[in-house]
Amino acid sequence: MTDDSKDALRAASFEPRATTHSTQEVSDTPRPVGTWVALAIGAVLLGFVVFILPQFAPTPDSQSSAAPSAISEDTQTAPTSSTSAAQENASERSPFAEAQLAKVRRSAQEVLQSLLETQSRLESRGIDQWAADNFLAASAVALEGDSLYRAQDFDAAEALYQQALDSLNGLEAGLSGEIDRRLALLLDAIESGDEATAGTIAPLLQQMAPDSDAVFDALERIPLMPAITELETAAKASFEQGRLSSAVSQVGEALGLDPAHQRLAKVARQYKSALTQQRFEDAMTHDSV
C-alpha cells in the first residue's frame, strides 16, 4: 500500500472518545497558569494606580491658571447678558411707561437746548477770559447731567441741566457790569496816555460788547494815542520855556485829534489862561512905558 492509503486509514481510526479526552486535558492543564496570569495583571494594575496615575493629576497651579480664563469668559458674557436684560425690560414696558419716559426726555432736552444756546452766546462774548472759573464750574455740572441722561435718568439730568443754566444766566446778567468796569479802565488808560494798558483791554472789551456805541467810540481813540502823547509832550515843553502861544497851539492840535479827551481839555484851559495873563501883563507894561 502507498503512503496516501496509510494516511487515509490513520485518519479514519480517530474515535470520538479519544477526541473528547484530549480536549478535556487541554482545558484542565492551563487552569493554574491562568490564575497566576490574573494575579500578575492585578499587581500591575495596582502599581499603576498607586505610582503612575498620581503623576497625571492636575496641580494647584494649573487649576489656578485655568480660573482666570473662566472669569474672563464670564466677564465677557456679562455685558451681553445685561444688554439683553435691558432690551427685555424695554420691550416689557407698557405704552404708558414709554410715553412718560419720552415726556421727561423731551423736558430734559428742552432745558439742554436753552443751556447750549446760553453757553454759545457767552462763549462769543469771551466768557472764558472774564469769568473762566464760574464758566468751567457750570460746564462741569452740565457734564454730570450728560452722564445721567445717557443712563436714562432724565429727571436727574434735567435738574443738573437747569442748575448749569441758572449759573450761566447769572453770568450773562452780569455781563453789562463787566463791560462797564472794563470800559472805565480803558478810558482811564486813554486819559493817562497808558497805551500798553489800553491795548490790553481793548480786544476783550470789543468782544464783550461788539454792539456798544460807547465801547466803539473808546476803541477809536486808541490809535490816536501816540500822536496825542507827542503833541502833549511838546506843549508842556513850550509852556515851561515861556512860549505860551506855542503851548496853546500844540495842545489845541492834540484836542483836535481827540475832542473827548478831558484831561487835555483841562490842560488847554490852563495854557490859555496863562497866555491870557501873559498878554495882559505885556499890555500893562507897554502902557506904563
C-alpha positions as CSV (number, residue, x, y, z in Angstrom):
1,M,0.0,0.0,0.0
2,T,1.1,3.5,-0.7
3,D,1.6,6.3,1.8
4,D,-1.6,8.0,0.8
5,S,-3.6,4.9,1.7
6,K,-1.9,4.7,5.1
7,D,-2.8,8.4,5.8
8,A,-6.4,7.7,4.9
9,L,-6.7,4.7,7.2
10,R,-5.0,6.6,10.0
11,A,-7.4,9.5,9.7
12,A,-10.4,7.2,9.8
13,S,-9.2,5.4,13.0
14,F,-9.9,8.5,15.3
15,E,-12.7,7.9,17.8
16,P,-14.9,10.5,19.4
17,R,-13.9,9.5,22.9
18,A,-10.3,9.9,22.2
19,T,-11.0,13.4,20.9
20,T,-13.1,14.3,23.9
21,H,-10.4,13.1,26.3
22,S,-7.8,15.2,24.5
23,T,-9.9,18.3,24.7
24,Q,-10.5,17.9,28.4
25,E,-6.8,17.5,29.1
26,V,-6.1,20.7,27.2
27,S,-8.7,22.7,29.1
28,D,-7.7,21.2,32.5
29,T,-4.0,21.7,32.1
30,P,-3.7,25.6,31.8
31,R,-6.0,26.4,34.7
32,P,-3.2,27.0,37.2
33,V,-1.3,29.2,34.7
34,G,-4.3,31.4,34.1
35,T,-4.6,32.1,37.8
36,W,-1.1,33.2,38.0
37,V,-1.5,35.4,35.0
38,A,-4.6,37.1,36.5
39,L,-2.7,37.8,39.7
40,A,0.2,39.3,37.8
41,I,-2.2,41.6,35.9
42,G,-3.8,42.7,39.1
43,A,-0.4,43.5,40.6
44,V,0.5,45.6,37.6
45,L,-2.8,47.5,37.7
46,L,-2.4,48.2,41.4
47,G,1.1,49.5,40.8
48,F,-0.2,51.7,38.0
49,V,-2.9,53.2,40.3
50,V,-0.5,53.8,43.2
51,F,2.6,55.0,41.4
52,I,1.8,56.2,37.9
53,L,-1.7,57.7,38.0
54,P,-0.9,60.4,40.6
55,Q,1.6,61.9,38.2
56,F,-1.2,62.8,35.8
57,A,-3.4,64.6,38.4
58,P,-3.7,68.4,37.8
59,T,-1.6,70.6,40.0
60,P,-2.9,73.6,42.0
61,D,-1.0,76.0,39.7
62,S,-2.7,74.6,36.6
63,Q,-6.1,74.8,38.3
64,S,-5.5,78.4,39.4
65,S,-4.3,79.3,35.9
66,A,-7.4,77.9,34.5
67,A,-9.6,80.1,36.8
68,P,-8.8,83.5,35.2
69,S,-9.8,82.2,31.8
70,A,-13.2,81.1,33.2
71,I,-13.6,84.5,35.0
72,S,-12.7,86.3,31.8
73,E,-15.3,84.3,29.9
74,D,-17.9,85.2,32.5
75,T,-16.9,88.8,32.3
76,Q,-17.1,88.8,28.5
77,T,-20.6,87.3,28.6
78,A,-21.8,89.7,31.3
79,P,-22.3,92.8,29.1
80,T,-24.2,90.7,26.6
81,S,-26.4,89.4,29.3
82,S,-27.0,92.9,30.8
83,T,-27.7,94.3,27.3
84,S,-30.2,91.5,26.6
85,A,-31.8,92.2,30.0
86,A,-32.1,95.9,29.2
87,Q,-33.7,95.1,25.9
88,E,-36.1,92.7,27.5
89,N,-37.0,95.4,30.1
90,A,-37.5,98.0,27.4
91,S,-39.7,95.6,25.4
92,E,-41.7,94.8,28.5
93,R,-42.5,98.5,29.4
94,S,-46.1,99.4,28.8
95,P,-47.0,102.1,26.2
96,F,-47.9,104.4,29.1
97,A,-44.5,104.0,30.7
98,E,-42.8,104.6,27.3
99,A,-44.9,107.8,26.9
100,Q,-43.9,109.0,30.3
101,L,-40.2,108.3,29.6
102,A,-40.4,110.2,26.3
103,K,-42.1,113.1,28.1
104,V,-39.3,113.5,30.7
105,R,-36.7,113.0,28.0
106,R,-38.2,115.9,25.9
107,S,-38.3,118.1,29.0
108,A,-34.6,117.4,29.7
109,Q,-33.8,118.1,26.0
110,E,-35.6,121.5,26.2
111,V,-33.6,122.6,29.2
112,L,-30.4,121.3,27.5
113,Q,-31.2,123.3,24.3
114,S,-31.5,126.5,26.4
115,L,-28.3,125.7,28.1
116,L,-26.4,125.2,24.9
117,E,-27.8,128.5,23.4
118,T,-26.8,130.5,26.5
119,Q,-23.4,128.8,26.5
120,S,-22.9,129.7,22.9
121,R,-23.8,133.4,23.5
122,L,-21.4,133.7,26.4
123,E,-18.6,132.0,24.5
124,S,-19.0,134.5,21.7
125,R,-18.6,137.2,24.4
126,G,-15.3,135.8,25.6
127,I,-16.6,134.4,28.9
128,D,-13.6,132.1,29.2
129,Q,-11.5,135.3,29.7
130,W,-13.6,137.3,32.2
131,A,-15.4,134.5,34.1
132,A,-13.4,131.4,33.4
133,D,-13.8,129.7,36.8
134,N,-17.5,130.1,37.1
135,F,-18.0,129.1,33.5
136,L,-16.0,125.9,34.0
137,A,-18.0,125.1,37.1
138,A,-21.2,125.4,35.3
139,S,-19.9,123.3,32.4
140,A,-18.9,120.5,34.9
141,V,-22.4,120.4,36.2
142,A,-23.7,120.1,32.7
143,L,-21.4,117.2,32.0
144,E,-22.7,115.4,35.1
145,G,-26.2,115.9,33.6
146,D,-24.9,114.2,30.3
147,S,-23.9,111.1,32.3
148,L,-27.3,110.8,33.9
149,Y,-29.0,111.4,30.5
150,R,-27.1,108.6,28.9
151,A,-28.2,106.4,31.8
152,Q,-31.8,107.4,31.0
153,D,-32.2,109.1,34.4
154,F,-33.9,112.1,32.6
155,D,-35.4,113.8,35.7
156,A,-32.0,114.0,37.4
157,A,-30.3,115.0,34.2
158,E,-32.8,117.8,33.7
159,A,-32.2,119.1,37.3
160,L,-28.5,119.4,36.6
161,Y,-29.0,121.0,33.2
162,Q,-31.2,123.6,34.9
163,Q,-28.6,124.2,37.6
164,A,-26.0,124.8,35.0
165,L,-28.4,127.0,33.0
166,D,-29.1,129.1,36.1
167,S,-25.4,129.6,36.6
168,L,-24.9,130.7,33.0
169,N,-27.9,133.0,33.2
170,G,-26.3,134.7,36.2
171,L,-23.1,135.2,34.3
172,E,-24.9,136.6,31.4
173,A,-26.9,139.0,33.6
174,G,-23.5,140.3,35.0
175,L,-22.1,140.9,31.5
176,S,-23.3,144.5,31.4
177,G,-21.5,145.3,34.7
178,E,-18.3,143.6,33.4
179,I,-18.4,145.7,30.3
180,D,-18.9,149.0,32.2
181,R,-16.0,148.1,34.5
182,R,-13.6,147.4,31.7
183,L,-14.8,150.4,29.7
184,A,-13.9,152.6,32.7
185,L,-10.4,151.1,32.9
186,L,-10.0,151.7,29.2
187,L,-11.0,155.3,29.4
188,D,-8.6,155.8,32.4
189,A,-5.8,154.4,30.3
190,I,-6.6,156.7,27.4
191,E,-6.8,159.8,29.6
192,S,-3.5,158.9,31.3
193,G,-1.8,158.1,28.0
194,D,-1.1,154.4,29.1
195,E,-1.0,152.8,25.7
196,A,0.0,149.4,26.9
197,T,-3.0,149.0,29.3
198,A,-5.4,150.3,26.7
199,G,-4.1,147.9,24.1
200,T,-4.6,145.0,26.6
201,I,-8.1,145.9,27.5
202,A,-9.4,146.8,24.0
203,P,-9.6,143.3,22.3
204,L,-11.6,141.6,25.1
205,L,-13.9,144.6,25.6
206,Q,-14.6,144.7,21.9
207,Q,-15.6,141.0,22.0
208,M,-17.7,141.5,25.1
209,A,-19.6,144.5,23.7
210,P,-19.4,144.4,19.9
211,D,-22.6,146.5,19.6
212,S,-21.9,149.2,22.2
213,D,-21.5,152.7,20.9
214,A,-19.6,153.8,24.0
215,V,-17.1,151.0,23.5
216,F,-16.8,151.7,19.8
217,D,-16.0,155.4,20.5
218,A,-13.4,154.5,23.1
219,L,-11.8,152.0,20.8
220,E,-11.5,154.6,18.0
221,R,-9.4,156.8,20.3
222,I,-6.7,154.2,20.9
223,P,-4.9,154.6,17.6
224,L,-4.6,158.3,18.2
225,M,-2.8,158.0,21.5
226,P,0.8,158.1,20.2
227,A,0.2,161.3,18.3
228,I,-1.6,162.9,21.2
229,T,1.2,162.0,23.6
230,E,3.8,163.5,21.3
231,L,1.8,166.8,20.9
232,E,1.2,167.0,24.7
233,T,4.9,166.5,25.4
234,A,5.8,169.3,23.0
235,A,3.1,171.6,24.5
236,K,4.4,171.0,28.0
237,A,8.0,171.8,26.9
238,S,6.8,175.0,25.2
239,F,4.9,176.1,28.3
240,E,7.9,175.6,30.6
241,Q,10.0,177.6,28.3
242,G,7.5,180.5,28.4
243,R,6.4,180.0,24.8
244,L,2.8,180.0,25.8
245,S,1.3,180.7,22.4
246,S,3.1,177.6,21.0
247,A,1.9,175.5,24.0
248,V,-1.7,176.5,23.5
249,S,-1.4,175.8,19.8
250,Q,0.1,172.3,20.3
251,V,-2.4,171.3,23.0
252,G,-5.2,172.5,20.8
253,E,-4.0,170.3,18.0
254,A,-4.0,167.3,20.3
255,L,-7.6,168.1,21.3
256,G,-8.5,168.3,17.7
257,L,-7.5,164.7,17.3
258,D,-9.4,163.6,20.4
259,P,-12.0,166.1,21.4
260,A,-13.3,163.8,24.1
261,H,-10.0,163.9,26.0
262,Q,-11.0,165.5,29.3
263,R,-7.5,165.9,30.7
264,L,-6.2,167.6,27.6
265,A,-9.1,169.9,27.7
266,K,-8.2,170.9,31.2
267,V,-4.6,171.4,30.3
268,A,-5.6,173.5,27.3
269,R,-7.7,175.8,29.6
270,Q,-4.7,176.2,31.9
271,Y,-2.4,177.1,29.0
272,K,-4.9,179.6,27.6
273,S,-5.4,181.2,30.9
274,A,-1.6,181.6,31.3
275,L,-1.4,183.0,27.8
276,T,-4.2,185.5,28.5
277,Q,-2.5,186.6,31.8
278,Q,0.9,187.0,29.9
279,R,-0.7,189.1,27.3
280,F,-2.4,191.3,29.9
281,E,0.8,191.8,31.7
282,D,2.6,192.7,28.5
283,A,-0.1,195.1,27.7
284,M,0.1,196.8,31.1
285,T,3.9,197.0,30.8
286,H,3.6,198.6,27.3
287,D,1.0,201.1,28.6
288,S,3.2,202.1,31.5
289,V,6.1,202.7,29.3
